[in-house]
Amino acid sequence: MSTKKDIDNLLQWLMEERELPGLSLSVYQGTEKLYENYLGYQDVERKIPLSPDAMFRVYSMTKPISAVCGLIMYERGAFLMDDPVSEYLPEYKNLKISVQKEDGTWEVEDSKVPMLMRHLFNMNVGFYDHSGSPTDLGMQEMLKKLGGSKFQANYTHLTEIKTLPMIPMLFEPGTRWQYGYGLDIMTGVIEEITGKSLGTFMKENIFDPLEMNHTGHFFKPGWQENLMDCVIRKDGKVEKCDGIMGDPIDSCHRPDAVYESASAGLLSTLNDYQTFCNMLANGGTWNGEKILGRKTVAMMSQNLLKDEFFKAFNMSGYYSGYGYGYGVRTMMDPAAGGSNCGVGSFGWQGAAGSWMEIDPNDKLSTVFVMQEMMPDERFYHHRIRAAVNGLAKY
């Protein structure tokens, strides 16, 4: 077993060992709070201690929220998983693929397989590459056409999604797993069907009902001042992070921005994001507000990976034992993962080290927050996972 004191000690050690400004952790089981703690500073220079008011950059932990948006629409009968995406976004009707010949040259051919809604949830679409392929060159051309980085130029998420088919895919839909644009296209379908922006849909269908009043894409009054310091490790030394993939670190959150990312765009607090996780851990309902049906939450954590996809999914070893479901990793084999979590536990993580996991069988939900860009995730998350599952009451 682990105790609250054991977890206190683990968090303190992680913060000191890795020279982090601060970190926090929240654990619930059912409706009971098992643990909550804040260590260090949210602003080192101003000596502001980390507190429940601290905002963090969610990055890819935006994805489970986007997936829930899609499942809300699925429950409403807006689409079926085997529907062609082109039924909702006609731009996806005549897709192209990049084909590499034996001599290493590339050609562009017509896609023979329709892109289906299920391919979007499971990241079986190939609009991402850095190998000099037509897919890679097409992405550069698209960004030039749109005006540059999505986080600095003045175009919307739906504009990007409707422009994306100008790029030839790297493979036929459904034939490979590739981390990339799947959930972005899926939420573009939501925007097209509803006539609402992604941020508006999230607010009306998740954030407002759950009273997640400190979660959104763009800075509101007080949010920027409460934002946690973010660091990056370079040559073994920790320094303040001022950018990510060529963009200023918080350019996507400025109040005049318009791009609402489905994959990496949200800001939140520990308690707000914990509320979202509590909803999933308790069968889709929290504080009397039903967001999803219980069976749909169970559907979310089904493994959708074909056997031949696992190597690409688990290249780093971080996902040992896990499969991939509707926008989340899902535990299939705890022994293979060296894990004490239950089969069916699911969640995701963010580029700055935040992590969430839900065990629906035990109604256990965990949110861990830190802000170190591109950290050694296994070092942190698997230790937290072990400690939390030792703390659980049943």
C-alpha positions in Angstrom: 0.0 0.0 0.0 1.0 3.7 -0.3 -0.1 6.4 2.1 -0.7 10.1 1.6 2.7 10.7 3.2 4.3 8.4 0.7 2.9 10.4 -2.1 3.9 13.6 -0.5 7.5 12.3 -0.3 7.4 11.1 -3.9 6.2 14.4 -5.2 8.8 16.3 -3.2 11.5 14.0 -4.5 10.4 14.3 -8.2 10.4 18.1 -7.9 13.8 18.3 -6.3 15.4 15.5 -8.4 14.2 17.1 -11.6 14.6 20.8 -10.5 11.0 21.7 -11.3 9.4 25.0 -10.2 6.3 23.2 -9.0 3.9 20.3 -9.5 0.5 19.2 -8.2 -1.7 16.1 -8.0 -5.3 15.3 -7.4 -6.9 11.9 -6.9 -10.6 11.0 -6.5 -12.4 7.7 -6.0 -16.1 7.9 -6.6 -17.1 11.2 -5.1 -14.4 11.1 -2.4 -11.2 13.2 -2.7 -8.3 10.9 -1.7 -5.5 13.3 -2.3 -4.7 16.9 -3.4 -1.4 18.7 -3.0 0.5 21.6 -4.5 4.3 21.9 -4.2 6.7 24.7 -5.2 5.9 27.8 -7.2 3.7 28.7 -10.1 5.8 31.8 -10.6 9.4 31.5 -9.3 10.5 35.1 -10.0 7.5 36.6 -8.1 7.7 33.8 -5.4 4.0 32.9 -5.9 3.4 29.5 -4.4 1.5 26.9 -6.5 -2.2 27.0 -5.5 -5.6 25.8 -6.8 -5.8 29.0 -8.8 -2.8 28.0 -11.0 -3.5 27.6 -14.7 -1.6 25.1 -16.7 -1.1 24.5 -20.4 -3.0 21.3 -21.1 -1.4 20.6 -24.5 -2.4 17.1 -25.7 -4.7 16.5 -22.7 -7.0 18.6 -24.9 -7.5 15.4 -26.9 -9.7 13.4 -24.5 -11.9 16.5 -24.2 -12.2 16.6 -28.0 -12.9 12.9 -28.1 -15.8 13.4 -25.6 -17.2 16.1 -27.9 -17.2 13.6 -30.7 -18.9 10.9 -28.6 -21.5 13.4 -27.5 -22.4 13.9 -31.1 -22.2 10.2 -31.8 -24.8 9.6 -29.0 -27.0 12.2 -30.6 -27.0 10.3 -33.8 -25.1 12.9 -35.8 -22.9 10.3 -37.4 -22.0 6.7 -37.4 -18.4 5.4 -37.0 -18.4 3.8 -40.5 -19.7 7.0 -42.2 -17.3 8.5 -44.8 -16.0 11.8 -43.6 -16.9 13.2 -47.0 -20.6 13.0 -46.0 -20.0 15.9 -43.7 -16.9 17.6 -45.2 -17.2 17.2 -49.0 -13.5 18.4 -49.3 -12.6 14.8 -48.2 -14.3 13.1 -51.1 -11.3 12.7 -53.6 -8.3 12.3 -51.4 -4.8 11.6 -52.6 -1.9 9.5 -51.2 1.9 9.7 -51.4 3.4 6.5 -52.8 7.2 5.8 -52.6 8.6 3.8 -55.5 11.4 1.2 -55.2 13.9 3.7 -56.5 13.0 6.1 -53.6 11.1 8.6 -55.7 7.6 9.7 -54.8 4.3 9.8 -56.8 0.9 11.0 -55.9 -2.0 8.6 -56.6 -5.8 8.6 -55.9 -6.8 7.1 -52.6 -8.7 3.9 -53.0 -10.2 3.8 -49.5 -12.7 6.3 -48.1 -11.7 8.0 -44.8 -14.2 7.0 -42.2 -15.2 8.6 -38.9 -13.7 5.7 -36.9 -10.3 6.5 -38.6 -10.4 9.9 -37.0 -10.9 8.8 -33.4 -8.2 6.2 -33.7 -5.6 8.3 -35.6 -5.6 6.2 -38.7 -5.1 9.1 -41.1 -1.8 10.2 -42.5 -1.4 14.0 -42.9 1.9 14.2 -41.1 5.5 13.6 -42.3 9.0 15.1 -42.3 10.7 12.9 -44.9 10.5 15.2 -48.0 7.5 13.3 -49.3 4.6 15.0 -51.1 2.8 14.9 -47.8 5.6 16.8 -46.1 5.9 19.3 -49.0 2.1 19.6 -49.2 2.0 20.6 -45.5 4.5 23.4 -46.1 2.5 24.6 -49.1 -0.7 24.6 -47.1 0.8 26.6 -44.3 2.1 29.1 -46.8 -1.3 29.4 -48.3 -3.0 29.9 -45.0 -0.5 32.4 -43.8 1.9 30.4 -41.6 1.6 29.0 -38.1 -1.9 28.2 -36.9 -1.0 29.8 -33.6 0.1 33.1 -35.0 -1.8 33.5 -38.2 -5.5 34.6 -38.4 -7.3 31.5 -39.6 -9.7 29.2 -37.8 -9.6 25.5 -37.0 -12.3 24.7 -39.5 -10.5 26.6 -42.2 -7.4 24.5 -41.7 -9.4 21.2 -41.7 -11.1 22.1 -44.9 -7.8 23.0 -46.5 -6.0 19.9 -45.3 -7.2 17.6 -48.2 -5.0 19.6 -50.6 -2.2 17.5 -49.0 -1.7 13.9 -50.2 -1.9 11.5 -47.2 1.1 9.4 -46.3 -1.0 6.2 -46.4 -4.5 4.9 -47.1 -6.9 5.6 -44.2 -7.2 2.8 -41.7 -3.9 1.1 -42.8 -1.5 2.6 -40.2 -1.5 4.4 -36.9 0.0 7.9 -36.9 -0.1 10.5 -34.1 -1.6 13.5 -35.9 -4.7 15.1 -37.3 -7.4 12.5 -36.6 -9.2 14.3 -33.7 -8.7 17.6 -35.4 -10.6 16.5 -38.5 -13.3 14.8 -36.3 -13.9 18.1 -34.4 -14.0 19.9 -37.8 -17.0 17.6 -38.6 -18.6 18.7 -35.3 -18.1 22.4 -36.2 -19.6 21.8 -39.7 -22.6 19.9 -38.4 -23.4 22.3 -35.5 -22.3 25.6 -37.0 -20.5 26.3 -33.8 -16.8 26.7 -33.1 -15.1 24.0 -31.2 -14.6 26.2 -28.2 -18.2 27.1 -28.1 -19.3 23.5 -28.4 -16.9 22.5 -25.5 -18.2 25.3 -23.3 -21.9 24.6 -23.9 -21.7 20.8 -23.6 -18.9 20.2 -21.1 -17.4 23.2 -19.4 -20.6 25.0 -18.4 -22.5 21.9 -17.2 -19.6 20.8 -15.1 -18.8 24.3 -13.9 -15.3 24.1 -15.4 -15.1 27.9 -15.3 -11.3 28.1 -15.6 -10.9 26.0 -18.8 -10.7 27.4 -22.3 -8.5 28.2 -25.3 -7.8 31.9 -24.8 -6.7 34.0 -21.9 -9.5 35.5 -19.7 -8.9 38.1 -17.0 -6.5 36.8 -14.4 -5.6 33.6 -16.3 -2.2 34.7 -17.7 -1.1 36.1 -14.3 -1.9 32.7 -12.8 -0.1 30.6 -15.5 2.5 28.2 -14.2 6.1 28.7 -15.1 7.2 26.3 -17.9 10.7 24.9 -18.1 12.7 22.9 -20.6 15.7 20.7 -20.1 18.7 21.5 -22.3 22.1 19.7 -21.9 21.0 18.5 -18.5 20.1 22.0 -17.3 16.7 23.4 -16.6 15.8 26.8 -18.0 12.6 28.7 -18.6 10.8 27.6 -21.8 9.9 30.4 -24.2 8.7 28.6 -27.3 7.4 25.3 -28.7 8.0 24.1 -32.3 8.8 27.6 -33.5 6.0 29.4 -31.8 6.2 31.7 -28.7 5.0 29.5 -25.9 1.6 31.2 -25.2 0.9 32.7 -28.6 -2.0 30.3 -29.1 -3.8 31.6 -26.0 -3.6 35.4 -26.7 -7.1 37.0 -26.4 -7.2 38.0 -30.1 -6.3 34.5 -31.4 -8.9 32.6 -33.4 -7.5 29.1 -33.8 -9.1 26.7 -31.3 -6.9 23.6 -31.4 -8.6 20.2 -30.8 -5.3 18.6 -30.1 -3.3 21.0 -27.9 -5.1 24.2 -27.3 -6.7 24.3 -23.8 -5.7 26.0 -20.6 -7.1 24.7 -17.3 -6.6 24.3 -13.5 -6.0 21.1 -11.6 -9.5 21.1 -10.1 -11.2 21.9 -13.4 -9.5 19.1 -15.2 -10.1 16.7 -12.3 -13.8 17.5 -12.6 -13.7 16.3 -16.3 -11.9 13.1 -15.2 -14.4 12.5 -12.3 -17.2 12.7 -14.9 -15.6 9.9 -16.9 -14.7 7.8 -13.8 -18.3 7.9 -12.7 -19.9 6.7 -15.9 -20.3 10.0 -17.6 -22.1 11.9 -14.8 -20.8 14.3 -12.2 -22.7 16.4 -9.7 -26.0 15.5 -11.3 -24.8 16.6 -14.8 -24.8 13.8 -17.4 -22.3 14.4 -20.2 -22.1 10.9 -21.7 -23.9 7.7 -21.2 -22.2 4.9 -19.2 -21.9 2.6 -22.1 -20.4 5.3 -24.3 -17.7 5.9 -21.6 -17.0 2.2 -21.8 -16.8 2.4 -25.6 -14.3 5.2 -25.3 -11.7 2.9 -23.6 -12.1 0.0 -26.1 -8.8 -0.9 -27.9 -9.1 -0.1 -31.6 -5.5 -0.9 -32.6 -4.9 -3.7 -35.0 -2.0 -6.0 -34.2 0.2 -4.4 -36.8 -0.3 -0.9 -35.4 1.2 -1.6 -31.9 4.8 -1.1 -32.9 4.2 2.4 -34.3 2.0 3.2 -31.2 4.6 2.1 -28.7 7.9 3.1 -30.3 9.2 4.8 -27.1 8.1 2.0 -24.7 5.9 4.4 -22.7 2.7 2.6 -23.8 3.7 -0.9 -22.9 0.6 -2.8 -22.0 -1.7 -0.1 -23.5 -3.8 -0.1 -26.6 -5.5 3.0 -28.1 -9.2 3.7 -28.0 -11.3 6.7 -28.9 -8.7 9.4 -28.3 -7.2 7.8 -25.2 -4.6 5.1 -24.3 -6.3 2.1 -22.7 -4.7 -0.6 -20.5 -5.0 -4.0 -22.0 -2.2 -6.0 -20.3 -0.9 -4.6 -16.9 1.7 -7.3 -16.7 3.3 -6.2 -20.0 3.2 -2.6 -18.7 4.7 -3.5 -15.4 1.7 -1.7 -14.0 -0.6 -2.1 -11.0 -3.5 -0.4 -12.7 -6.6 -2.2 -13.8 -7.5 -3.5 -17.2 -9.5 -0.7 -19.0 -7.8 2.2 -17.2 -7.5 5.0 -19.7 -6.2 8.5 -20.2 -3.6 10.7 -21.9 -0.8 13.2 -21.2 0.4 16.6 -22.4 3.6 17.9 -23.9 4.5 19.8 -20.7 4.2 16.6 -18.6 0.7 16.8 -17.3 -1.0 13.3 -17.1 -4.4 11.9 -16.4 -5.7 8.4 -15.9 -9.1 6.9 -15.1 -9.9 3.4 -13.8 -13.7 3.1 -14.5 -13.9 -0.2 -12.6 -12.8 1.4 -9.3 -14.1 4.9 -10.2 -10.6 6.2 -9.6 -9.4 9.4 -11.4 -6.0 11.1 -11.2 -4.6 14.3 -12.6 -0.9 15.2 -12.3 0.3 18.6 -13.4 3.8 19.8 -14.1 5.1 22.2 -16.8 8.3 20.8 -18.2 8.4 20.8 -22.0 8.9 17.3 -23.6 10.0 15.6 -20.3 10.9 12.0 -19.7 7.3 11.0 -19.2 7.9 7.5 -18.1 10.1 8.8 -15.2 7.2 10.8 -13.8 4.0 9.2 -14.8 4.6 5.5 -14.1 5.8 6.4 -10.6 2.7 8.4 -10.0 0.5 5.6 -11.5 2.0 3.1 -9.1 1.6 5.3 -6.0 -2.0 6.3 -6.8 -3.1 2.7 -7.4 -1.5 1.8 -4.0 -3.6 4.6 -2.4 -6.9 3.5 -3.8 -9.4 2.1 -1.3 -10.8 -0.7 -3.4 
